[in-house]
């Protein structure tokens, strides 16, 4: 099953009911509960924002737009400035079996300063592959496109696309199975994986299989974030029954296509939480603030708050917010040094998406 990238029209009565059940501003709870206590539009006029990643100084973020291939800087005051496009990006149907794609994740170098370090990394789909690329960003404009890692098969909406530097300084990249299910279980394939690479695209030292693969058995992984203990969490779009929130371990196998959701198959690692696609699921990205994992959803059109339990390896009861109020939700980032999230709507129409500022308690 391929989930459509375009929003599904919802009857006005259903949307009104959703708004009545879940107001745009949630009631504040005690400090430290992770409850969203307020939401406002930080910046309007976007079209399908896919990735939000803050620059190292924390004062502004780079934001990618999926189908225009543009990159903008968004300040904490809401000011937006276009800084360029990522060349060689191809979205849409280019040949049988090759569907939606575009400009996906973004990750500035952890030591980016616009002068001695200008490196910014992106994931995008080209005509016949998905690529990790590097460009130079001097604070004003993008230049010098370089392919860091190519040869990742592309397909329908199974392109993964999240990219992030880990606490260890290496680059982590999510890749989808490109509609070729067996690739997810092939340890020598780049697809259906979380990759861990150097900034030159080589396998990071210490990887479990001696290549670029960090974990395998993924269908369409969309989000990555590390908690305060340094553990890596991931969101993943399943096929037709279960979507997943996973706690990622080095070398672990997360089951696809043998398992969708939890299963008793030997050697497979089960998710920490699952969602049914029609019941608030299709998770996009995640961010972590305190001991709460926040997950944006596409079909679910809501933000989930999932508390990490006292062991650090399990989760408690999830609560949803803004159900159906803002449409499909994708791009998500924790604001450095603040109890805030930036959350992007998606697929509302040309120039009709927004970046929301969500305050959490």
N, C-alpha and C positions, 0 to 999 in steps of 0.2 A: 504494500500500500504506500503510495506517495501522497503526502499531505500537501494540499495546494498552498502556494505561497501567497495567494491573494486572499483577502478577508472575506468571510462569508457574511452575507447580508443577514442581519438579525431583525426580526419583527420589532416594531416600536414598542409594543406592549411588553415583550420580553425584556428589552433593554430598560424600560421604565421600572419593571419589577426588580431587575438586578440593582438598579440605582437605589431603589427604596430599601432593599435588603442590605446593601453595603454602600454607605455614603462615601463620598470622595475623601472626607476627613474622618479617620477613625478616632474613637474615644481613647484618650491617653490613658495608659496604665502606669503602674509603678516604675521607677527608674530601673533600667536593666532588664526589662521584660522583652525588649525587642519589638514592642508594638509600634507600628507606624502612627505617629501622632499628628501628622499634617502633610499635605501634599499641595504643590502649586506648580504652575507651568513656568519653568525656568527659561525655556527658549522654544519658540514656535517656528513654523515654516520649514520643517524637515520633510524628507521623503525617504522612508524606509531606512532610518539609521540602524546600522548593524552592530558596530563596536564602539565602545567608549572606554578609553584608557587614559589615566592621568599622566601628565608629564612628571618627572621626578620632583619638581619643586612644589607640586600639589596645587598650584594656583590656576591651572587650566588643564583641559583634556583634549586629546585628539578624538574626533568622531568620524567614522566612515559611513558613507551612504551607499547602499548595496548596488543600486542599478544606475546611478549617475557616475559611480567610481570616484567620487569626490571625497576629499579629506578637509575637515575644518577644525579650527581651534575654537573651543568653547570655554569662555572664562567663567569664574564663579559668580560674576555679576550678570551672566546671561548673554554677554556680548559674543557674537559669532563672527568668525573671519575665515573665509575660504583660503586654503593654502596650496591647493593643487589637486591633481588626479593621479591615479596609479595606472600607467599605460599597460597595454596588452591585456587588459581585462575584458573578458567576454562573458556575458550573461545570456540567458534565454536559450532557446533550442537552436543548436548549431548542427546537429546530426541526429539520426534516430537513437533514442536512448540517452541522449545528453540533454538535460533540462536546465532548470534554473541554477544560477550561481551568482557571480558578481564579486564585488569587493566586500570582504568579510572582516576578519579581525585585524587589530593593530596593536603593536607593542613597541614603545620607545625603549631604547637602551636604558638600563637602570642608571647609567652615568651620563645620560644625555644632558648637554648644557647649551647646545646650539653653536658651540665654537669648537672646542677640542674633540667633542663627541657629538656627532650629528645623526647618528644611526637610528632609523625607525624601521620596524619590520611589519610586513603585511602578509595576509593570506588572501589570494584571489584565484578565480578560475580563469584560465586562458582558453583558447579554442579547443584544445584536446587534453588538458591536464589541469590539476590544481597546483599552485605554486606558493612557496614561501619566498618572499622577495625583500630586499633591503633598499631603502632610499635615504638620501641625505635631507635633513630638515634643519635649516639655520634659524628657525624661529619665525621666518617670513614665508618661505616657499619650499616645495619639494623638488628634488632633482636626483639625477644619477641612479636610475633604476638598475638593479642587479638581482639576478636570480640566485637565491641561496640554496633552495631545494626544489627541484622539479620532479616530474615523473610520478606524481600522485594522481591516480585515476580520478576523473570527475564523473559525476552522474547526476541524475534528477535532483532532489534536494538533499542528497546524502553526501555532502561535501565537508561536514564538520566546519572548521574555519576559525575556531577560537585559538588565540596565540597569547602566551604570557610568559614572562620571566619568573622562574621560581626563586625561592629563598637561596638556592644553591648557585644562582647566577646563570643557569642554563635555560634554554628556550623550550617551552612545552607547546606542542601543536596538536590539536584534535583533527582527526581525519575520518571521514565517513567511509562506508563500504562501497560507495559509487554504484549501488544497485547490483553489486557482484558479491553475494553473501559469503562465498567461501574465502574471500580475501581477508575477512575479519579474523579467521582462525589460522591464516598463513603467517607465521612469524617472520617470514622473509618479505612480506608485502608491506608497503607503507600505508595501506588502507585499512579502515576499521580499527584504528589504533589511537593511543596517545603517544606521540613521539617526544623524545628528549634529545635536543641537538645543541651544538655549539653555534655561535653567531656566523660561522662559515658554512653551516649546514652539515657538518660531520656528526657522527654518533658521539654523544657526550660520554666522558669517561665513567666507567662503572655501570653502564646500562646492562640490564639483566641477560640479554641475549647476544651481546657483543655487536649489536647494530643500533639503529636509531630507535627501535621500539622500546617503550617504557611499560605499556600495558596493552592488552589485545582483547578481542572479542567485543568490540564496540560497533553499534549500528550507525548512529549519527550523533556523535558527542558534540555538544554545543557550548557548554560553559565549563570554566575552570576557576577555582579560587582556593587559596590556602587559609587555614584557620590559624588561631593564635598559637597552636601547638606545632605548626608547620606541616599539618596533614593536608593532603590534596583531595578536594571534593570536585565532583563532575556531574553535570546534567546530561541526559541522553534521551533522544527521541526514539521510541520503540516503533514497532510495526503497526499493530492494530489493537493490541490488548493492554500493554503496559509500557509506560514511560518510566524513567529511572533517575534516582539520585544515588550516586555511588561514592564511596570512600575508596580512593585509588591507592593501591599498594604496588610497589615495584614488581614487575614480572607477573602480575595477576591476570587471570583470564576472566572476563566479565560475561562470557557465555554466548554471545550472538554468533551464529544464528541458532545454535542448539537450544539456547534458553532466551526467552523474552520475559523479563521480570525474574522472579525467584524460581529456582528449580533445585532438584536434589542430585544433579549430575556431578559426579566426582571431578574435582579439579576446577570447577567453576565458582566464581565469587559472586554472591548474591548482593543485590542493591540494598541500601539502607531504607529507602522509601520508593514506592511505586505510585503512579497515577494512571487511571484509565483515561484515554484521550478525550472521551466525551464527558468526563466528570472533573473538569478543571485541569486537564493535563496538556500535553505537548509542551514540555519545558524548554525554554530557550537558554537563558544565561543565568549565572548566579553570582552573588556577592556575599561576603561574610562580614558581619559587624558584631563584635563581642562573641557570644556563643550562639549566634543565630545565623542560619543559612537562608538567604532570600533568593527566591527563584521566580523569574519572569516566565509567563506562559503565553503561547500563541493561540491555539484553539481555546484554551481555558480563559484567556482575557483577564488574568488576575495576577497578583503578586502573592506568592506564598512565603510565609515565615515559618521556618522549620528549626526548632531549638536543638542544639547539640546536647546530648545528655552528659551526666557527670563523668562518665567513663571516657568521653571524647571520641568514642568509636560508634556510637549509636545516636538515634534521634528520638525526640518526643513527638507530641501531637502537633501537626501542622495546622496553621490558621491562614485563611485566604483574605485578601483585601482588594478593594476596588473592582469587584467582580463585574465585568462587562462595562465599566464606566468609561474607560479610555480605549477600548478595542484591544487588538492584539498587542502584546508587550514583548519586547526582545532585549534591546541593549540595556545593560545594567552594570553599574560600578559603584563601589564604596568611595565616598569622598574622603581623601586623606585628612586626618586630624579633626574630623567632624562627625557628628552622629547623623549623617545624611547619606542617602543613596541618590544617584542619578539614574532615571529609568526612562527608556525610549519607547514610545508607541510605534506601531508599524502597520503599513498597508491601509492607512486611512485615505490615501489619495495623494496626488502630487502636491507638495508643500502643505500637507494637512496633518503631518505627524508632529509630535512635540517631544522635547526632553523635559521630564518632570523632576522636580526636587522633592524627595520624600524624607521627612524628618522621622527618626526612630528614637524611641525611648530606651 
